[in-house]
Amino acid sequence: MKIRARKFDGRCARHKNYSPAVDGFSGIRGGCARCNLLFEIWEASLRLNALIRKFDPNHDDLERPVEKAPVVDPRQMSLIAE
């Protein structure tokens, strides 16, 4: 699960295949507390994304800023020194 720039790779020790995005709340077996926490974290991330889009509809977090490549690669040694 990825929340903005933070990646959260949490798994339940007993139910390693549980994924809140795929299985939902009904996929939690036996009322497992850790699976419930994973589901709450996932729901909170959805609410956070919705609030950010509501606050700034033009915000595009999917596109990464492009850095310009240097004209001369600083790692490359010059055979003709200036």
mmCIF file of the C-alpha atoms, coordinates in Angstrom:
data_MODEL
# 
_entry.id   MODEL 
# 
loop_
_atom_site.group_PDB 
_atom_site.id 
_atom_site.type_symbol 
_atom_site.label_atom_id 
_atom_site.label_alt_id 
_atom_site.label_comp_id 
_atom_site.label_asym_id 
_atom_site.label_entity_id 
_atom_site.label_seq_id 
_atom_site.pdbx_PDB_ins_code 
_atom_site.Cartn_x 
_atom_site.Cartn_y 
_atom_site.Cartn_z 
_atom_site.occupancy 
_atom_site.B_iso_or_equiv 
_atom_site.pdbx_formal_charge 
_atom_site.auth_seq_id 
_atom_site.auth_comp_id 
_atom_site.auth_asym_id 
_atom_site.auth_atom_id 
_atom_site.pdbx_PDB_model_num 
ATOM 1  C CA . MET A 1 1  ? 0.000   0.000   0.000   1.00 0.00 ? 1  MET A CA 1 
ATOM 2  C CA . LYS A 1 2  ? 1.360   3.419   -0.935  1.00 0.00 ? 2  LYS A CA 1 
ATOM 3  C CA . ILE A 1 3  ? 0.240   6.605   0.771   1.00 0.00 ? 3  ILE A CA 1 
ATOM 4  C CA . ARG A 1 4  ? 1.516   9.615   -1.140  1.00 0.00 ? 4  ARG A CA 1 
ATOM 5  C CA . ALA A 1 5  ? 5.306   9.602   -1.018  1.00 0.00 ? 5  ALA A CA 1 
ATOM 6  C CA . ARG A 1 6  ? 5.398   7.099   1.821   1.00 0.00 ? 6  ARG A CA 1 
ATOM 7  C CA . LYS A 1 7  ? 5.260   3.431   1.073   1.00 0.00 ? 7  LYS A CA 1 
ATOM 8  C CA . PHE A 1 8  ? 3.772   1.283   3.778   1.00 0.00 ? 8  PHE A CA 1 
ATOM 9  C CA . ASP A 1 9  ? 4.331   -2.416  3.372   1.00 0.00 ? 9  ASP A CA 1 
ATOM 10 C CA . GLY A 1 10 ? 2.388   -3.779  6.326   1.00 0.00 ? 10 GLY A CA 1 
ATOM 11 C CA . ARG A 1 11 ? 1.204   -7.361  6.539   1.00 0.00 ? 11 ARG A CA 1 
ATOM 12 C CA . CYS A 1 12 ? -0.590  -9.362  9.173   1.00 0.00 ? 12 CYS A CA 1 
ATOM 13 C CA . ALA A 1 13 ? 1.616   -12.114 10.591  1.00 0.00 ? 13 ALA A CA 1 
ATOM 14 C CA . ARG A 1 14 ? -1.256  -14.622 10.545  1.00 0.00 ? 14 ARG A CA 1 
ATOM 15 C CA . HIS A 1 15 ? -3.003  -13.575 7.325   1.00 0.00 ? 15 HIS A CA 1 
ATOM 16 C CA . LYS A 1 16 ? -0.181  -12.726 4.936   1.00 0.00 ? 16 LYS A CA 1 
ATOM 17 C CA . ASN A 1 17 ? -2.431  -12.725 1.857   1.00 0.00 ? 17 ASN A CA 1 
ATOM 18 C CA . TYR A 1 18 ? -4.934  -10.181 3.230   1.00 0.00 ? 18 TYR A CA 1 
ATOM 19 C CA . SER A 1 19 ? -5.058  -7.006  1.167   1.00 0.00 ? 19 SER A CA 1 
ATOM 20 C CA . PRO A 1 20 ? -7.552  -4.313  2.237   1.00 0.00 ? 20 PRO A CA 1 
ATOM 21 C CA . ALA A 1 21 ? -7.854  -2.917  -1.291  1.00 0.00 ? 21 ALA A CA 1 
ATOM 22 C CA . VAL A 1 22 ? -8.761  -6.316  -2.743  1.00 0.00 ? 22 VAL A CA 1 
ATOM 23 C CA . ASP A 1 23 ? -10.488 -8.158  0.105   1.00 0.00 ? 23 ASP A CA 1 
ATOM 24 C CA . GLY A 1 24 ? -12.168 -5.251  1.874   1.00 0.00 ? 24 GLY A CA 1 
ATOM 25 C CA . PHE A 1 25 ? -13.624 -5.414  5.367   1.00 0.00 ? 25 PHE A CA 1 
ATOM 26 C CA . SER A 1 26 ? -15.376 -8.724  4.726   1.00 0.00 ? 26 SER A CA 1 
ATOM 27 C CA . GLY A 1 27 ? -12.016 -10.382 3.993   1.00 0.00 ? 27 GLY A CA 1 
ATOM 28 C CA . ILE A 1 28 ? -10.902 -10.076 7.624   1.00 0.00 ? 28 ILE A CA 1 
ATOM 29 C CA . ARG A 1 29 ? -10.926 -13.516 9.218   1.00 0.00 ? 29 ARG A CA 1 
ATOM 30 C CA . GLY A 1 30 ? -11.939 -14.024 12.833  1.00 0.00 ? 30 GLY A CA 1 
ATOM 31 C CA . GLY A 1 31 ? -11.942 -10.328 13.703  1.00 0.00 ? 31 GLY A CA 1 
ATOM 32 C CA . CYS A 1 32 ? -8.128  -10.136 13.505  1.00 0.00 ? 32 CYS A CA 1 
ATOM 33 C CA . ALA A 1 33 ? -6.940  -6.925  15.168  1.00 0.00 ? 33 ALA A CA 1 
ATOM 34 C CA . ARG A 1 34 ? -3.951  -6.432  12.820  1.00 0.00 ? 34 ARG A CA 1 
ATOM 35 C CA . CYS A 1 35 ? -6.101  -6.913  9.713   1.00 0.00 ? 35 CYS A CA 1 
ATOM 36 C CA . ASN A 1 36 ? -8.572  -4.383  11.141  1.00 0.00 ? 36 ASN A CA 1 
ATOM 37 C CA . LEU A 1 37 ? -5.720  -1.897  11.582  1.00 0.00 ? 37 LEU A CA 1 
ATOM 38 C CA . LEU A 1 38 ? -4.551  -2.471  7.996   1.00 0.00 ? 38 LEU A CA 1 
ATOM 39 C CA . PHE A 1 39 ? -8.097  -1.813  6.780   1.00 0.00 ? 39 PHE A CA 1 
ATOM 40 C CA . GLU A 1 40 ? -8.315  1.406   8.834   1.00 0.00 ? 40 GLU A CA 1 
ATOM 41 C CA . ILE A 1 41 ? -4.959  2.606   7.461   1.00 0.00 ? 41 ILE A CA 1 
ATOM 42 C CA . TRP A 1 42 ? -6.139  1.921   3.912   1.00 0.00 ? 42 TRP A CA 1 
ATOM 43 C CA . GLU A 1 43 ? -9.443  3.768   4.512   1.00 0.00 ? 43 GLU A CA 1 
ATOM 44 C CA . ALA A 1 44 ? -7.559  6.735   5.998   1.00 0.00 ? 44 ALA A CA 1 
ATOM 45 C CA . SER A 1 45 ? -5.327  6.904   2.928   1.00 0.00 ? 45 SER A CA 1 
ATOM 46 C CA . LEU A 1 46 ? -8.388  7.040   0.671   1.00 0.00 ? 46 LEU A CA 1 
ATOM 47 C CA . ARG A 1 47 ? -9.883  9.847   2.769   1.00 0.00 ? 47 ARG A CA 1 
ATOM 48 C CA . LEU A 1 48 ? -6.563  11.739  2.699   1.00 0.00 ? 48 LEU A CA 1 
ATOM 49 C CA . ASN A 1 49 ? -6.357  11.509  -1.096  1.00 0.00 ? 49 ASN A CA 1 
ATOM 50 C CA . ALA A 1 50 ? -9.965  12.686  -1.443  1.00 0.00 ? 50 ALA A CA 1 
ATOM 51 C CA . LEU A 1 51 ? -9.345  15.661  0.847   1.00 0.00 ? 51 LEU A CA 1 
ATOM 52 C CA . ILE A 1 52 ? -6.214  16.679  -1.045  1.00 0.00 ? 52 ILE A CA 1 
ATOM 53 C CA . ARG A 1 53 ? -8.071  16.525  -4.367  1.00 0.00 ? 53 ARG A CA 1 
ATOM 54 C CA . LYS A 1 54 ? -10.945 18.521  -2.858  1.00 0.00 ? 54 LYS A CA 1 
ATOM 55 C CA . PHE A 1 55 ? -8.521  21.154  -1.552  1.00 0.00 ? 55 PHE A CA 1 
ATOM 56 C CA . ASP A 1 56 ? -6.557  21.421  -4.811  1.00 0.00 ? 56 ASP A CA 1 
ATOM 57 C CA . PRO A 1 57 ? -8.244  19.763  -7.809  1.00 0.00 ? 57 PRO A CA 1 
ATOM 58 C CA . ASN A 1 58 ? -5.276  20.663  -10.055 1.00 0.00 ? 58 ASN A CA 1 
ATOM 59 C CA . HIS A 1 59 ? -2.778  18.807  -7.849  1.00 0.00 ? 59 HIS A CA 1 
ATOM 60 C CA . ASP A 1 60 ? -1.177  15.993  -9.817  1.00 0.00 ? 60 ASP A CA 1 
ATOM 61 C CA . ASP A 1 61 ? 0.782   13.700  -7.547  1.00 0.00 ? 61 ASP A CA 1 
ATOM 62 C CA . LEU A 1 62 ? 1.212   10.998  -10.164 1.00 0.00 ? 62 LEU A CA 1 
ATOM 63 C CA . GLU A 1 63 ? 3.625   12.995  -12.315 1.00 0.00 ? 63 GLU A CA 1 
ATOM 64 C CA . ARG A 1 64 ? 7.122   13.192  -10.900 1.00 0.00 ? 64 ARG A CA 1 
ATOM 65 C CA . PRO A 1 65 ? 9.135   16.390  -11.357 1.00 0.00 ? 65 PRO A CA 1 
ATOM 66 C CA . VAL A 1 66 ? 11.570  16.083  -14.239 1.00 0.00 ? 66 VAL A CA 1 
ATOM 67 C CA . GLU A 1 67 ? 15.161  17.000  -13.511 1.00 0.00 ? 67 GLU A CA 1 
ATOM 68 C CA . LYS A 1 68 ? 17.198  18.364  -16.387 1.00 0.00 ? 68 LYS A CA 1 
ATOM 69 C CA . ALA A 1 69 ? 20.228  16.281  -17.242 1.00 0.00 ? 69 ALA A CA 1 
ATOM 70 C CA . PRO A 1 70 ? 23.541  18.156  -16.975 1.00 0.00 ? 70 PRO A CA 1 
ATOM 71 C CA . VAL A 1 71 ? 25.146  19.145  -20.273 1.00 0.00 ? 71 VAL A CA 1 
ATOM 72 C CA . VAL A 1 72 ? 28.385  17.448  -19.255 1.00 0.00 ? 72 VAL A CA 1 
ATOM 73 C CA . ASP A 1 73 ? 28.252  14.370  -17.107 1.00 0.00 ? 73 ASP A CA 1 
ATOM 74 C CA . PRO A 1 74 ? 30.285  15.234  -13.970 1.00 0.00 ? 74 PRO A CA 1 
ATOM 75 C CA . ARG A 1 75 ? 31.348  11.592  -13.613 1.00 0.00 ? 75 ARG A CA 1 
ATOM 76 C CA . GLN A 1 76 ? 33.016  11.554  -17.020 1.00 0.00 ? 76 GLN A CA 1 
ATOM 77 C CA . MET A 1 77 ? 36.672  12.597  -17.054 1.00 0.00 ? 77 MET A CA 1 
ATOM 78 C CA . SER A 1 78 ? 37.723  14.929  -19.792 1.00 0.00 ? 78 SER A CA 1 
ATOM 79 C CA . LEU A 1 79 ? 40.623  13.921  -22.005 1.00 0.00 ? 79 LEU A CA 1 
ATOM 80 C CA . ILE A 1 80 ? 41.055  17.543  -23.009 1.00 0.00 ? 80 ILE A CA 1 
ATOM 81 C CA . ALA A 1 81 ? 41.354  19.519  -19.782 1.00 0.00 ? 81 ALA A CA 1 
ATOM 82 C CA . GLU A 1 82 ? 40.559  23.184  -19.885 1.00 0.00 ? 82 GLU A CA 1 
# 
